[in-house]
């Protein structure tokens, strides 16, 4: 199978960036990797016992993993080409307790652990990450799936009692976490870098980012990220300079946000959520 080796956090994390190409005339045949997935699923669920009904835990595990694999098949990327951000965006559901999110991530983590032992993948994208005790650890590309999901929930709950512009904070947080964008790259985004199928600078389902090799690349926004950005656009402060639509994120004076804004925001939300704690 194709491994996860070489996947870069910023190189096409959008759900439409990878497609499953199949020869004409084979549409109704099972994909060649399905038998391998079923083997992994059965192995991690344990051997079926006719006399023993499945436990609630095994039923939940099978339900979560099946739902995750269905998401990969329907929207991509391929199940063996995902990163922590993909799993977090799937596991996160607004208003759901952290414990329920943790169970979803745990089920997928167990599935990939078996796939790793079976050499079906080259690393576990849902692997646990160390507890966060240092703000320097708060880099989107270095967070685990559960940690990202906790932060997404915290951004959802962020209101005017803690922020004067919660919709901007949420859009910034979702873009950082959902696409693993560094601060400099995020703040360089202009309004005209967002587009839909018909319009530029009006709504968002695609983001244009600089390509390290030169030029630009288009990244399809995951639905939750696109929703957060669109909810912010109607409340965006008018920019002082509207060249290329002006900066996506503007300060109170209409200029581009300072370089520290995304990291300081992430640190504040991590502390309020309890995810960032001092060393014991």
C-alpha positions as CSV (number, residue, x, y, z in Angstrom):
1,X,0.0,0.0,0.0
2,X,1.0,3.6,-0.4
3,X,2.5,4.9,2.9
4,X,2.3,8.2,4.6
5,X,6.0,8.9,4.0
6,X,6.7,12.4,2.7
7,X,3.3,14.0,3.5
8,X,3.9,17.6,4.3
9,X,1.5,19.3,6.8
10,X,1.0,22.3,4.4
11,X,1.0,20.5,1.1
12,X,-2.6,19.9,0.2
13,X,-4.5,19.0,3.4
14,X,-7.8,19.9,1.7
15,X,-10.3,17.1,1.3
16,X,-10.3,17.3,-2.5
17,X,-6.5,17.4,-2.9
18,X,-6.2,13.7,-3.5
19,X,-8.4,11.6,-5.7
20,X,-8.9,7.8,-6.1
21,X,-8.3,7.1,-9.8
22,X,-9.7,3.7,-11.0
23,X,-9.6,2.2,-14.5
24,X,-12.8,2.4,-16.5
25,X,-15.0,-0.6,-16.1
26,X,-14.0,-1.3,-12.5
27,X,-16.3,1.1,-10.7
28,X,-18.4,-1.8,-9.2
29,X,-15.5,-3.9,-8.1
30,X,-14.3,-3.6,-4.5
31,X,-11.2,-1.4,-4.1
32,X,-8.0,-3.5,-4.0
33,X,-7.3,-2.2,-0.5
34,X,-10.7,-3.0,1.0
35,X,-9.8,-6.6,2.0
36,X,-6.7,-5.2,3.8
37,X,-8.9,-2.7,5.7
38,X,-11.3,-5.3,6.7
39,X,-8.5,-7.5,8.0
40,X,-7.2,-4.6,10.1
41,X,-10.7,-3.9,11.4
42,X,-11.4,-7.5,12.3
43,X,-7.9,-7.9,13.9
44,X,-8.3,-4.9,16.1
45,X,-11.9,-5.8,17.0
46,X,-10.8,-9.3,17.9
47,X,-11.9,-12.6,16.5
48,X,-15.7,-13.0,16.2
49,X,-17.2,-15.3,18.8
50,X,-20.6,-16.8,17.9
51,X,-21.5,-17.5,21.5
52,X,-20.4,-14.2,22.9
53,X,-22.2,-11.0,21.8
54,X,-19.9,-8.0,21.0
55,X,-19.3,-5.7,23.9
56,X,-20.3,-2.1,23.9
57,X,-16.7,-1.1,23.6
58,X,-16.1,-3.3,20.5
59,X,-19.3,-2.0,18.9
60,X,-18.3,1.6,19.4
61,X,-14.8,0.9,18.1
62,X,-16.1,-0.7,15.0
63,X,-18.7,2.1,14.5
64,X,-16.0,4.9,14.9
65,X,-13.4,3.2,12.7
66,X,-16.0,2.4,10.0
67,X,-17.2,6.0,10.1
68,X,-13.7,7.3,9.7
69,X,-12.9,5.0,6.8
70,X,-16.2,6.0,5.1
71,X,-15.1,9.7,5.5
72,X,-11.8,8.9,3.8
73,X,-13.5,7.2,1.0
74,X,-16.1,9.8,0.4
75,X,-14.1,13.0,0.8
76,X,-10.4,12.0,0.9
77,X,-7.6,11.9,1.4
78,X,-6.9,8.2,1.2
79,X,-6.9,6.5,4.6
80,X,-3.2,5.9,4.4
81,X,-2.3,9.5,3.4
82,X,-3.9,11.4,6.3
83,X,-2.4,13.6,8.9
84,X,-3.4,14.5,12.5
85,X,-5.5,17.4,11.2
86,X,-7.8,15.2,9.2
87,X,-8.6,13.0,12.1
88,X,-9.2,15.9,14.4
89,X,-11.6,17.6,12.0
90,X,-13.5,14.3,11.7
91,X,-13.5,13.6,15.5
92,X,-14.5,17.2,16.5
93,X,-18.2,17.8,16.8
94,X,-19.4,21.1,18.3
95,X,-20.9,20.8,21.7
96,X,-19.8,17.2,22.3
97,X,-17.8,16.5,25.5
98,X,-14.1,16.0,25.2
99,X,-14.5,12.4,26.4
100,X,-16.6,11.5,23.4
101,X,-14.0,13.1,21.0
102,X,-11.2,11.2,22.8
103,X,-13.0,7.9,22.2
104,X,-13.3,8.6,18.5
105,X,-9.6,9.5,18.3
106,X,-8.7,6.5,20.4
107,X,-10.5,4.1,18.1
108,X,-8.7,5.4,15.1
109,X,-5.4,5.4,16.9
110,X,-5.8,1.7,17.7
111,X,-6.7,0.9,14.1
112,X,-3.6,2.7,12.8
113,X,-1.4,1.1,15.4
114,X,-2.4,-2.3,14.0
115,X,-1.9,-1.1,10.5
116,X,1.6,0.1,11.4
117,X,2.5,-3.3,12.9
118,X,1.2,-4.9,9.7
119,X,3.4,-2.5,7.6
120,X,0.3,-1.1,5.9
121,X,1.4,2.5,6.9
122,X,4.7,4.0,7.9
123,X,3.4,6.0,10.9
124,X,0.3,6.4,13.1
125,X,-1.3,9.8,12.3
126,X,-3.4,9.5,15.5
127,X,-0.5,8.8,17.8
128,X,-0.4,10.4,21.2
129,X,1.7,13.5,21.6
130,X,3.4,14.7,24.9
131,X,1.4,16.8,27.3
132,X,1.9,20.5,26.5
133,X,3.8,22.4,29.2
134,X,5.7,24.9,27.1
135,X,4.1,27.5,24.8
136,X,6.9,26.8,22.3
137,X,5.3,23.3,21.8
138,X,2.2,25.0,20.3
139,X,2.9,24.6,16.7
140,X,-0.1,23.3,14.7
141,X,2.0,20.8,12.8
142,X,3.3,19.3,16.1
143,X,0.0,18.7,17.8
144,X,-1.8,15.4,18.0
145,X,-5.4,14.7,16.8
146,X,-7.0,14.9,20.2
147,X,-5.1,18.1,21.1
148,X,-6.2,19.7,17.9
149,X,-9.9,18.6,18.5
150,X,-9.8,20.1,22.0
151,X,-8.5,23.4,20.6
152,X,-11.2,23.5,17.9
153,X,-13.9,23.0,20.6
154,X,-12.3,25.9,22.6
155,X,-12.4,28.2,19.6
156,X,-16.1,27.3,19.1
157,X,-16.8,28.3,22.7
158,X,-14.8,31.5,22.6
159,X,-17.2,34.4,22.9
160,X,-17.3,38.2,23.5
161,X,-16.7,37.6,27.3
162,X,-13.1,36.8,26.4
163,X,-12.6,38.3,23.0
164,X,-13.7,41.5,21.2
165,X,-13.7,39.6,17.9
166,X,-14.5,35.9,18.5
167,X,-15.4,35.2,14.9
168,X,-12.0,36.4,13.7
169,X,-10.3,34.3,16.4
170,X,-12.2,31.2,15.4
171,X,-11.4,31.6,11.7
172,X,-7.8,32.2,12.5
173,X,-7.7,29.2,14.8
174,X,-9.4,26.8,12.4
175,X,-7.1,27.8,9.5
176,X,-4.0,27.3,11.7
177,X,-5.2,23.9,13.1
178,X,-7.1,22.6,10.1
179,X,-4.3,23.3,7.6
180,X,-1.3,23.3,9.9
181,X,-0.3,26.8,8.7
182,X,2.5,28.7,10.2
183,X,1.9,32.3,11.5
184,X,3.7,34.0,8.7
185,X,1.9,32.1,5.9
186,X,-1.5,32.6,7.6
187,X,-1.0,36.4,8.0
188,X,0.1,36.8,4.4
189,X,-3.3,35.6,3.2
190,X,-5.3,38.3,1.4
191,X,-9.1,38.3,0.9
192,X,-8.6,37.6,-2.9
193,X,-6.7,34.4,-1.9
194,X,-10.1,32.9,-0.9
195,X,-12.4,31.7,-3.6
196,X,-15.5,29.6,-4.4
197,X,-16.2,27.9,-7.7
198,X,-17.5,31.1,-9.1
199,X,-16.2,34.0,-7.1
200,X,-13.0,35.4,-5.7
201,X,-13.0,37.1,-2.3
202,X,-16.7,36.2,-1.7
203,X,-17.0,33.2,0.5
204,X,-14.4,30.4,0.8
205,X,-14.0,26.8,-0.2
206,X,-10.5,27.2,-1.7
207,X,-7.4,28.9,-0.5
208,X,-4.5,30.0,-2.6
209,X,-1.1,29.6,-0.9
210,X,2.5,30.3,-2.0
211,X,4.3,27.2,-3.4
212,X,7.8,26.8,-2.0
213,X,8.9,25.8,-5.5
214,X,7.5,29.1,-6.9
215,X,4.1,30.2,-8.0
216,X,0.9,29.3,-6.0
217,X,-1.1,26.2,-5.2
218,X,-4.8,25.9,-4.4
219,X,-5.9,24.1,-1.3
220,X,-9.5,23.0,-0.8
221,X,-10.7,24.0,2.6
222,X,-12.2,21.2,4.8
223,X,-15.9,22.0,5.4
224,X,-15.5,23.0,9.1
225,X,-12.6,25.3,8.2
226,X,-14.6,26.9,5.4
227,X,-17.6,27.4,7.6
228,X,-15.5,29.2,10.2
229,X,-13.9,31.5,7.6
230,X,-17.3,32.3,6.0
231,X,-18.8,33.1,9.4
232,X,-16.0,35.6,9.9
233,X,-16.0,37.3,6.5
234,X,-19.3,39.2,7.0
235,X,-17.8,40.6,10.3
236,X,-14.4,41.4,9.0
237,X,-13.0,44.8,9.7
238,X,-12.5,47.0,6.6
239,X,-8.8,47.0,5.6
240,X,-6.9,50.3,5.3
241,X,-5.3,49.0,2.1
242,X,-7.7,47.0,-0.2
243,X,-5.0,45.9,-2.6
244,X,-5.8,42.2,-3.5
245,X,-8.8,42.6,-1.2
246,X,-6.7,43.6,1.7
247,X,-5.3,41.3,4.5
248,X,-7.7,38.6,5.5
249,X,-7.1,39.3,9.2
250,X,-7.1,43.0,10.1
251,X,-6.4,44.9,13.4
252,X,-8.7,47.5,14.9
253,X,-7.0,50.1,12.7
254,X,-7.5,48.1,9.5
255,X,-3.8,47.1,9.0
256,X,-2.5,43.5,8.8
257,X,-2.4,41.7,12.1
258,X,1.0,41.6,13.9
259,X,3.2,38.5,13.4
260,X,2.6,37.2,17.0
261,X,-1.2,37.3,16.7
262,X,-1.8,33.6,15.6
263,X,0.7,32.1,18.1
264,X,-0.5,34.3,21.0
265,X,-4.1,33.5,20.2
266,X,-3.4,29.8,20.1
267,X,-1.5,30.0,23.5
268,X,-4.4,31.8,25.1
269,X,-7.0,29.3,23.9
270,X,-4.8,26.4,24.9
271,X,-4.4,27.8,28.4
272,X,-8.2,28.5,28.8
273,X,-9.0,25.0,27.6
274,X,-6.6,23.4,30.1
275,X,-4.5,21.8,27.3
276,X,-1.5,23.9,28.1
277,X,-0.5,23.4,31.7
278,X,2.6,24.2,33.7
279,X,5.0,21.3,34.4
280,X,4.3,19.4,37.6
